[in-house]
Every structure is written in C-alpha cells, then in structure tokens.
C-alpha cells in the first residue's frame, strides 16, 4: 500500500462521515453512537409498512399508535445523556 492509497482511503472515509451522520467519527462517544443506532432503527421501522404492521400486530396496537410510539421513542431513545466530566 502506497502513501497515495492511504490518503485516498482516508479522504473517502472523511467524505462518508460528512455525508452520513450515522457513520461516526473519532470524537463520537458511546452514548451518541447508541442514539444514532436507535434512531436509525426507529426510522427504519416507521418507513417500512410491513415491519410497522408486524410490530403493531405483535403488540396488539393500531398502526397509527405504533408509529406515534416509535416517533416518541426517537426523542430520547437511550434516556438522558450522561453528565460530562469537566476538566
């Protein structure tokens, strides 16, 4: 692997991280990563009607109620953020 190949790979990775929020970056902590994963999952559930109807049947709720519940869970999917230590 040459230096130009490494530069190209790093620039592609930086481009992906700028374009897609969920790919993360070096300063992303564990909580923020978990929030991104949960929000992506809920958005996927809401966006796919068969999956949404599966969840609504499994929980014996209407499809509209299940969609509303998933949207509410997207606000704080992993609870409140942990307190940051001040240096």
N, CA and C atoms as a LAMMPS dump frame, in Angstrom:
ITEM: TIMESTEP
0
ITEM: NUMBER OF ATOMS
261
ITEM: BOX BOUNDS ff ff ff
-5.0000000000000000e+02 5.0000000000000000e+02
-5.0000000000000000e+02 5.0000000000000000e+02
-5.0000000000000000e+02 5.0000000000000000e+02
ITEM: ATOMS id mol type element x y z
1 1 1 N 0.843 -1.177 0
2 1 2 C 0 0 0
3 1 3 C 0.888 1.238 0
4 2 1 N 0.61 2.13 -0.897
5 2 2 C 1.402 3.344 -1.024
6 2 3 C 0.756 4.467 -0.219
7 3 1 N 1.499 5.543 -0.048
8 3 2 C 1.007 6.692 0.713
9 3 3 C -0.198 7.323 0.031
10 4 1 N -0.206 7.33 -1.287
11 4 2 C -1.338 7.929 -2.001
12 4 3 C -2.612 7.108 -1.802
13 5 1 N -2.478 5.776 -1.695
14 5 2 C -3.636 4.926 -1.437
15 5 3 C -4.219 5.209 -0.059
16 6 1 N -3.331 5.373 0.928
17 6 2 C -3.808 5.666 2.277
18 6 3 C -4.513 7.019 2.319
19 7 1 N -3.97 7.998 1.631
20 7 2 C -4.596 9.309 1.594
21 7 3 C -5.97 9.219 0.937
22 8 1 N -6.07 8.462 -0.133
23 8 2 C -7.335 8.304 -0.844
24 8 3 C -8.377 7.627 0.045
25 9 1 N -7.978 6.585 0.764
26 9 2 C -8.904 5.888 1.657
27 9 3 C -9.364 6.811 2.777
28 10 1 N -8.442 7.563 3.36
29 10 2 C -8.813 8.494 4.434
30 10 3 C -9.732 9.592 3.93
31 11 1 N -9.485 10.101 2.745
32 11 2 C -10.353 11.153 2.215
33 11 3 C -11.747 10.598 1.901
34 12 1 N -11.82 9.35 1.44
35 12 2 C -13.126 8.737 1.204
36 12 3 C -13.881 8.543 2.518
37 13 1 N -13.178 8.13 3.565
38 13 2 C -13.798 7.941 4.866
39 13 3 C -14.308 9.268 5.418
40 14 1 N -13.516 10.324 5.298
41 14 2 C -13.954 11.642 5.751
42 14 3 C -15.167 12.113 4.973
43 15 1 N -15.206 11.833 3.683
44 15 2 C -16.355 12.211 2.866
45 15 3 C -17.615 11.47 3.336
46 16 1 N -17.494 10.176 3.599
47 16 2 C -18.645 9.408 4.093
48 16 3 C -19.122 9.908 5.444
49 17 1 N -18.194 10.229 6.33
50 17 2 C -18.569 10.711 7.649
51 17 3 C -19.246 12.069 7.585
52 18 1 N -18.856 12.901 6.633
53 18 2 C -19.506 14.194 6.465
54 18 3 C -20.886 14.035 5.833
55 19 1 N -21.036 13.058 4.947
56 19 2 C -22.293 12.878 4.22
57 19 3 C -23.338 12.15 5.063
58 20 1 N -22.919 11.12 5.787
59 20 2 C -23.839 10.312 6.576
60 20 3 C -23.492 10.426 8.056
61 21 1 N -24.447 10.912 8.847
62 21 2 C -24.203 11.158 10.263
63 21 3 C -23.926 9.859 11.01
64 22 1 N -24.592 8.78 10.664
65 22 2 C -24.501 7.53 11.395
66 22 3 C -23.175 6.801 11.28
67 23 1 N -22.292 7.222 10.37
68 23 2 C -21.015 6.518 10.233
69 23 3 C -20.042 6.878 11.337
70 24 1 N -20.322 7.926 12.086
71 24 2 C -19.497 8.271 13.227
72 24 3 C -18.218 8.99 12.871
73 25 1 N -17.482 9.352 13.898
74 25 2 C -16.185 9.991 13.742
75 25 3 C -15.357 9.699 14.989
76 26 1 N -14.162 10.179 15.044
77 26 2 C -13.243 9.834 16.126
78 26 3 C -13.696 10.368 17.48
79 27 1 N -14.422 11.478 17.508
80 27 2 C -14.842 12.089 18.771
81 27 3 C -16.209 11.618 19.243
82 28 1 N -16.799 10.656 18.572
83 28 2 C -18.125 10.162 18.922
84 28 3 C -18.018 9.253 20.147
85 29 1 N -18.805 9.563 21.18
86 29 2 C -18.734 8.709 22.363
87 29 3 C -19.77 7.585 22.274
88 30 1 N -19.753 6.705 23.229
89 30 2 C -20.597 5.511 23.188
90 30 3 C -22.087 5.869 23.202
91 31 1 N -22.476 6.861 23.997
92 31 2 C -23.873 7.251 24.096
93 31 3 C -24.389 7.803 22.764
94 32 1 N -23.623 8.693 22.144
95 32 2 C -24.048 9.274 20.862
96 32 3 C -24.157 8.206 19.789
97 33 1 N -23.249 7.244 19.802
98 33 2 C -23.304 6.142 18.837
99 33 3 C -24.573 5.326 19.043
100 34 1 N -24.909 5.019 20.296
101 34 2 C -26.11 4.241 20.598
102 34 3 C -27.369 5.001 20.193
103 35 1 N -27.385 6.319 20.4
104 35 2 C -28.538 7.137 19.996
105 35 3 C -28.709 7.097 18.482
106 36 1 N -27.608 7.206 17.734
107 36 2 C -27.692 7.134 16.269
108 36 3 C -28.26 5.8 15.813
109 37 1 N -27.814 4.706 16.422
110 37 2 C -28.29 3.377 16.043
111 37 3 C -29.778 3.24 16.335
112 38 1 N -30.205 3.666 17.526
113 38 2 C -31.614 3.55 17.896
114 38 3 C -32.505 4.397 16.989
115 39 1 N -32.082 5.629 16.71
116 39 2 C -32.895 6.496 15.844
117 39 3 C -32.977 5.955 14.423
118 40 1 N -31.874 5.412 13.926
119 40 2 C -31.905 4.797 12.601
120 40 3 C -32.866 3.611 12.576
121 41 1 N -32.863 2.827 13.647
122 41 2 C -33.752 1.663 13.719
123 41 3 C -35.216 2.102 13.733
124 42 1 N -35.555 3.074 14.581
125 42 2 C -36.946 3.539 14.638
126 42 3 C -37.383 4.16 13.313
127 43 1 N -36.51 4.91 12.669
128 43 2 C -36.847 5.489 11.368
129 43 3 C -37.084 4.399 10.335
130 44 1 N -36.312 3.326 10.408
131 44 2 C -36.494 2.202 9.504
132 44 3 C -37.831 1.509 9.764
133 45 1 N -38.184 1.343 11.041
134 45 2 C -39.457 0.711 11.378
135 45 3 C -40.635 1.533 10.872
136 46 1 N -40.546 2.853 11.014
137 46 2 C -41.635 3.733 10.581
138 46 3 C -41.732 3.763 9.058
139 47 1 N -40.608 3.734 8.389
140 47 2 C -40.575 3.86 6.937
141 47 3 C -40.983 2.609 6.18
142 48 1 N -40.966 1.471 6.822
143 48 2 C -41.326 0.216 6.15
144 48 3 C -42.65 -0.285 6.695
145 49 1 N -43.69 -0.182 5.889
146 49 2 C -45.037 -0.519 6.333
147 49 3 C -45.165 -1.966 6.806
148 50 1 N -44.615 -2.968 6.109
149 50 2 C -44.75 -4.344 6.613
150 50 3 C -44.108 -4.54 7.992
151 51 1 N -42.984 -3.892 8.223
152 51 2 C -42.333 -4.007 9.523
153 51 3 C -43.155 -3.302 10.6
154 52 1 N -43.715 -2.159 10.251
155 52 2 C -44.569 -1.423 11.184
156 52 3 C -45.819 -2.235 11.52
157 53 1 N -46.411 -2.874 10.529
158 53 2 C -47.596 -3.688 10.805
159 53 3 C -47.233 -4.923 11.632
160 54 1 N -46.043 -5.476 11.442
161 54 2 C -45.596 -6.595 12.264
162 54 3 C -45.529 -6.191 13.732
163 55 1 N -44.898 -5.042 14.008
164 55 2 C -44.81 -4.568 15.385
165 55 3 C -46.189 -4.271 15.961
166 56 1 N -47.076 -3.69 15.164
167 56 2 C -48.408 -3.364 15.676
168 56 3 C -49.205 -4.624 15.992
169 57 1 N -49.08 -5.658 15.179
170 57 2 C -49.763 -6.922 15.466
171 57 3 C -49.152 -7.582 16.699
172 58 1 N -47.827 -7.57 16.808
173 58 2 C -47.156 -8.21 17.941
174 58 3 C -47.506 -7.544 19.264
175 59 1 N -47.706 -6.229 19.249
176 59 2 C -48.021 -5.511 20.478
177 59 3 C -49.504 -5.203 20.62
178 60 1 N -50.323 -5.701 19.683
179 60 2 C -51.779 -5.517 19.71
180 60 3 C -52.159 -4.035 19.786
181 61 1 N -51.528 -3.245 18.96
182 61 2 C -51.794 -1.803 18.856
183 61 3 C -52.144 -1.477 17.412
184 62 1 N -52.784 -0.331 17.214
185 62 2 C -53.055 0.09 15.842
186 62 3 C -51.755 0.573 15.202
187 63 1 N -51.75 0.624 13.877
188 63 2 C -50.543 1.03 13.158
189 63 3 C -50.217 2.495 13.451
190 64 1 N -51.239 3.336 13.518
191 64 2 C -51.01 4.743 13.842
192 64 3 C -50.444 4.932 15.238
193 65 1 N -50.949 4.162 16.208
194 65 2 C -50.445 4.249 17.577
195 65 3 C -48.992 3.778 17.653
196 66 1 N -48.683 2.723 16.911
197 66 2 C -47.312 2.201 16.912
198 66 3 C -46.359 3.201 16.273
199 67 1 N -46.798 3.844 15.18
200 67 2 C -45.972 4.868 14.54
201 67 3 C -45.728 6.028 15.505
202 68 1 N -46.77 6.449 16.216
203 68 2 C -46.646 7.527 17.196
204 68 3 C -45.682 7.136 18.322
205 69 1 N -45.786 5.908 18.794
206 69 2 C -44.903 5.429 19.859
207 69 3 C -43.445 5.44 19.413
208 70 1 N -43.195 4.979 18.189
209 70 2 C -41.818 4.98 17.677
210 70 3 C -41.294 6.408 17.528
211 71 1 N -42.138 7.337 17.089
212 71 2 C -41.693 8.723 16.958
213 71 3 C -41.384 9.328 18.321
214 72 1 N -42.175 8.97 19.33
215 72 2 C -41.896 9.464 20.673
216 72 3 C -40.589 8.881 21.215
217 73 1 N -40.334 7.619 20.909
218 73 2 C -39.099 6.979 21.367
219 73 3 C -37.87 7.546 20.663
220 74 1 N -38.049 8.153 19.499
221 74 2 C -36.918 8.738 18.78
222 74 3 C -36.379 9.987 19.482
223 75 1 N -37.185 10.623 20.335
224 75 2 C -36.727 11.832 21.015
225 75 3 C -35.575 11.537 21.977
226 76 1 N -35.772 10.572 22.853
227 76 2 C -34.723 10.153 23.79
228 76 3 C -34.636 8.633 23.768
229 77 1 N -34.044 8.059 22.721
230 77 2 C -34.062 6.605 22.59
231 77 3 C -33.256 5.871 23.65
232 78 1 N -32.245 6.502 24.21
233 78 2 C -31.386 5.84 25.205
234 78 3 C -31.43 6.544 26.55
235 79 1 N -32.456 7.32 26.789
236 79 2 C -32.551 8.05 28.05
237 79 3 C -31.766 9.348 27.981
238 80 1 N -31.644 9.965 29.146
239 80 2 C -30.922 11.228 29.215
240 80 3 C -29.431 11 29.022
241 81 1 N -28.744 11.959 28.415
242 81 2 C -27.299 11.784 28.207
243 81 3 C -26.559 11.811 29.54
244 82 1 N -25.47 11.067 29.627
245 82 2 C -24.692 11.071 30.874
246 82 3 C -24.032 12.425 31.082
247 83 1 N -23.81 12.734 32.343
248 83 2 C -23.15 14.007 32.654
249 83 3 C -21.689 13.932 32.229
250 84 1 N -21.227 15.001 31.617
251 84 2 C -19.839 15.051 31.146
252 84 3 C -18.944 15.551 32.275
253 85 1 N -17.778 14.96 32.35
254 85 2 C -16.805 15.398 33.347
255 85 3 C -16.102 16.645 32.841
256 86 1 N -16.107 17.672 33.659
257 86 2 C -15.45 18.919 33.29
258 86 3 C -13.981 18.833 33.685
259 87 1 N -13.121 19.263 32.79
260 87 2 C -11.689 19.191 33.08
261 87 3 C -11.15 20.533 33.505
